[in-house]
Amino acid sequence: MEGIIWGLEELSDRSEQERLWAGVGNDGSEISSFVEAVCCTFNDTGLSNLIEKGSASERIPPAQIENLKQLSLLCKSIPSHLSPTEEIAHPVMAEVRLAAARVLANLRSH
């Protein structure tokens, strides 16, 4: 669950994206990327398998599966050839941030 929370926090926070992905105000000791945040959230945690099966777990309530599926689709719609600054500024990224924040809030209240 920790990886999911970490990934959602990064996907929902523009200032963290600027700091970690684009190096704004960062001395280089912490680095991440959009791809890394998505992989951490969905692949490394097995969340993509839960979404694919449409099944919940004791930590992911059934109501969140559809929200996570929508977030996954939004993430997949960000072009892969963009620079970190372009990813952060991409119009769909604003939707990604909102969707990730919504899921994060729901998981924290569960």
Residue frames as qw, qx, qy, qz and C-alpha x, y, z in Angstrom:
[[0.000, 0.885, 0.465, 0.000, 0.00, 0.00, 0.00],
 [0.368, -0.703, 0.076, 0.604, 2.92, 2.32, 0.71],
 [0.349, -0.057, 0.572, 0.740, 3.98, 2.32, -2.96],
 [0.086, 0.663, 0.658, 0.347, 0.46, 3.16, -4.08],
 [0.237, -0.896, -0.276, 0.255, 0.24, 6.06, -1.63],
 [0.415, -0.501, 0.288, 0.703, 3.69, 7.34, -2.60],
 [0.292, 0.197, 0.653, 0.671, 2.85, 7.18, -6.30],
 [0.020, -0.786, -0.586, -0.196, -0.52, 8.88, -5.83],
 [0.322, -0.809, -0.112, 0.479, 1.08, 11.64, -3.77],
 [0.348, -0.318, 0.441, 0.763, 3.56, 12.31, -6.55],
 [0.170, 0.381, 0.719, 0.555, 0.96, 12.12, -9.30],
 [0.125, -0.823, -0.553, -0.041, -1.34, 14.52, -7.44],
 [0.362, -0.822, -0.062, 0.434, 1.18, 17.24, -6.54],
 [0.563, 0.792, 0.024, 0.237, 2.48, 19.65, -9.18],
 [0.132, -0.899, 0.398, -0.127, 5.16, 21.13, -6.90],
 [0.731, -0.347, 0.582, 0.082, 6.54, 17.63, -6.19],
 [0.799, 0.469, 0.320, 0.199, 6.52, 16.92, -9.92],
 [0.302, 0.918, -0.159, 0.200, 8.45, 20.12, -10.62],
 [0.396, -0.756, 0.514, -0.086, 10.92, 19.31, -7.84],
 [0.727, -0.217, 0.649, 0.064, 11.44, 15.61, -8.65],
 [0.751, 0.460, 0.441, 0.176, 10.87, 15.41, -12.40],
 [0.431, 0.835, 0.060, 0.336, 12.22, 18.79, -13.54],
 [0.679, -0.035, -0.289, 0.674, 14.73, 19.40, -10.72],
 [0.060, -0.742, -0.065, -0.665, 13.21, 22.76, -9.69],
 [0.428, -0.705, 0.303, -0.477, 14.60, 23.66, -6.26],
 [0.973, -0.205, 0.103, 0.004, 16.23, 20.24, -5.97],
 [0.181, -0.780, 0.567, 0.195, 19.96, 19.68, -5.54],
 [0.601, 0.407, -0.636, -0.260, 19.73, 16.47, -7.55],
 [0.119, -0.262, 0.901, -0.326, 19.73, 14.16, -4.54],
 [0.502, 0.319, 0.729, -0.339, 16.11, 13.21, -5.25],
 [0.245, 0.281, -0.555, -0.743, 15.04, 12.34, -8.77],
 [0.511, 0.299, 0.783, -0.191, 11.92, 10.77, -10.18],
 [0.109, 0.089, -0.567, -0.812, 9.88, 10.89, -13.35],
 [0.681, 0.069, 0.000, -0.729, 6.34, 10.54, -14.57],
 [0.740, 0.172, -0.621, -0.189, 7.09, 7.01, -15.78],
 [0.299, 0.145, -0.816, 0.473, 8.57, 6.07, -12.41],
 [0.358, -0.023, 0.451, -0.817, 5.56, 7.43, -10.51],
 [0.774, 0.128, -0.210, -0.583, 3.15, 5.53, -12.77],
 [0.656, 0.196, -0.728, 0.039, 5.17, 2.29, -12.53],
 [0.069, 0.141, -0.750, 0.643, 5.43, 2.61, -8.75],
 [0.520, 0.027, 0.282, -0.806, 1.68, 3.20, -8.45],
 [0.830, 0.216, -0.064, -0.511, 0.36, 0.59, -10.85],
 [0.772, 0.354, -0.527, -0.039, 2.99, -1.98, -11.81],
 [0.252, 0.381, -0.758, 0.466, 5.28, -2.45, -8.82],
 [0.387, -0.145, 0.571, -0.710, 2.32, -2.75, -6.45],
 [0.098, 0.198, 0.968, 0.119, 0.23, -5.15, -8.53],
 [0.303, 0.475, 0.366, -0.741, -2.50, -2.54, -8.76],
 [0.375, 0.352, -0.500, -0.696, -2.68, -2.85, -12.55],
 [0.211, -0.047, -0.969, -0.122, -3.61, -6.54, -12.11],
 [0.103, 0.415, 0.725, -0.540, -6.41, -5.64, -9.67],
 [0.329, 0.495, -0.023, -0.804, -7.73, -3.03, -12.10],
 [0.301, 0.240, -0.764, -0.518, -7.53, -5.43, -15.02],
 [0.188, -0.206, -0.959, 0.049, -9.49, -8.07, -13.09],
 [0.363, -0.519, -0.241, -0.735, -11.87, -5.47, -11.70],
 [0.718, -0.437, -0.533, 0.100, -11.37, -6.91, -8.24],
 [0.248, -0.856, 0.209, -0.403, -10.82, -5.16, -4.95],
 [0.593, 0.095, -0.674, 0.429, -8.57, -6.06, -2.06],
 [0.471, -0.656, -0.517, 0.285, -8.81, -5.46, 1.64],
 [0.340, -0.447, -0.043, 0.826, -6.86, -2.23, 1.16],
 [0.091, 0.073, -0.420, -0.900, -8.47, -1.10, -2.11],
 [0.454, 0.348, 0.628, -0.528, -12.25, -0.85, -1.76],
 [0.473, 0.412, 0.723, 0.288, -14.41, -1.82, -4.75],
 [0.195, 0.924, 0.290, -0.157, -15.58, 1.75, -5.26],
 [0.175, -0.810, 0.354, 0.433, -11.98, 2.83, -5.93],
 [0.631, 0.020, 0.668, 0.394, -11.28, 0.32, -8.69],
 [0.432, 0.753, 0.438, 0.233, -13.18, 2.38, -11.28],
 [0.076, -0.986, 0.092, 0.120, -11.47, 5.60, -10.12],
 [0.509, -0.533, 0.568, 0.366, -8.08, 3.91, -10.38],
 [0.623, 0.337, 0.619, 0.340, -8.95, 2.59, -13.83],
 [0.269, 0.931, 0.224, 0.102, -9.78, 6.12, -14.97],
 [0.289, -0.868, 0.333, 0.228, -6.52, 7.41, -13.49],
 [0.645, -0.175, 0.639, 0.380, -4.61, 4.67, -15.30],
 [0.528, 0.625, 0.499, 0.286, -6.26, 5.63, -18.61],
 [0.037, 0.999, -0.007, -0.037, -5.42, 9.29, -18.06],
 [0.473, -0.659, 0.493, 0.314, -1.78, 8.40, -17.36],
 [0.652, 0.119, 0.648, 0.375, -1.62, 6.32, -20.54],
 [0.409, 0.820, 0.367, 0.160, -2.85, 9.29, -22.56],
 [0.186, -0.896, 0.254, 0.313, 0.21, 11.42, -21.71],
 [0.753, 0.610, -0.241, 0.048, 2.56, 11.22, -24.73],
 [0.889, -0.336, 0.047, 0.307, 5.81, 9.37, -24.01],
 [0.657, 0.382, 0.060, 0.647, 8.09, 11.70, -25.97],
 [0.122, -0.927, -0.085, -0.345, 7.66, 14.76, -23.73],
 [0.340, 0.373, -0.542, 0.672, 10.30, 16.35, -21.52],
 [0.296, -0.377, -0.739, 0.473, 9.56, 16.47, -17.78],
 [0.067, 0.284, 0.160, -0.943, 8.53, 20.14, -18.05],
 [0.404, 0.011, -0.518, -0.754, 6.20, 19.33, -20.94],
 [0.409, -0.280, -0.869, -0.002, 4.69, 16.40, -19.01],
 [0.160, -0.369, -0.577, 0.711, 4.00, 18.63, -16.01],
 [0.191, 0.329, -0.014, -0.925, 2.39, 21.32, -18.20],
 [0.137, -0.135, -0.842, -0.504, 0.42, 18.91, -20.39],
 [0.495, -0.244, -0.054, -0.832, -3.35, 19.60, -20.19],
 [0.811, -0.201, -0.508, -0.209, -4.14, 15.98, -19.30],
 [0.474, 0.083, -0.651, 0.587, -1.69, 16.13, -16.38],
 [0.283, -0.239, 0.273, -0.888, -4.06, 18.54, -14.62],
 [0.819, -0.152, -0.229, -0.503, -6.72, 15.81, -14.86],
 [0.734, 0.077, -0.625, 0.254, -4.20, 13.21, -13.64],
 [0.142, 0.225, -0.546, 0.794, -3.44, 15.36, -10.59],
 [0.551, -0.206, 0.121, -0.799, -7.13, 15.77, -9.75],
 [0.879, -0.050, -0.385, -0.276, -7.90, 12.08, -10.23],
 [0.613, 0.144, -0.642, 0.437, -4.88, 11.01, -8.17],
 [0.083, -0.252, 0.452, -0.852, -5.78, 13.43, -5.38],
 [0.723, -0.180, -0.071, -0.664, -9.35, 12.11, -5.31],
 [0.869, -0.002, -0.495, -0.010, -8.23, 8.48, -5.09],
 [0.405, 0.239, -0.601, 0.647, -5.62, 9.34, -2.47],
 [0.336, -0.274, 0.314, -0.845, -8.18, 11.11, -0.28],
 [0.846, -0.125, -0.193, -0.482, -10.60, 8.20, -0.61],
 [0.790, 0.093, -0.569, 0.208, -7.95, 5.60, 0.26],
 [0.200, 0.271, -0.559, 0.758, -6.79, 7.59, 3.27],
 [0.505, -0.222, 0.233, -0.801, -10.35, 7.81, 4.59],
 [0.813, -0.016, -0.496, -0.306, -10.96, 4.08, 4.10]]
